[in-house]
Amino acid sequence: QLPIVSVVRDTESQLLPDVGAVVTCKVCSINSRFAKVHILYVGSTPLKSTFRGTIRKEDIRATEKDKVEVYKSFRPGDIVLAKVISLGDAQSNYLLSTAENELGVVVARSEAGVQMVPISWCEMQCPRTHTKDFRKVARVQPQFLQT
């Protein structure tokens, strides 16, 4: 008598990021040309597994693209709202953009470990140490605000 092996598939299908979708992601690493992120949410729906994404230097801001510096826009650990501009394939990542006022960093922690508060479209400040850091700050729309 041979044992029976069966594969049971999860009934809910995995939601995939689509072109034009607003996604919430966490910055993993940065270099001078792009930021690598893990996509955690599509809209307000959490993903079962994370997808990798890339935000290129030229897709960070809509204006003054030649003056953008990645380390002045994002830091590892930041939570970012971005829009999918191109789908990834097996080898590459999703291409993301933050080139709208509503997109960019929504949550950042200071070196002191405190959540920073936005003070302008390009700066966040630590409420404990009052140090300022450059970020590409998102002007968050009320419908995206959740605690």
Secondary structure, 3 states (H helix, E strand, C coil): CCCCCCCCCCCCCCCCCCCCCEEEEEEEEECCCEEEEEEEEECCEEEEEEEEEEEEHHHCCCCCHHHCCHHHCCCCCCEEEEEEEECCCCCCCEEEECCCCCCEEEECECCCCCECEEEECCEEECCCCCCEEECCECCCCHHHCCC
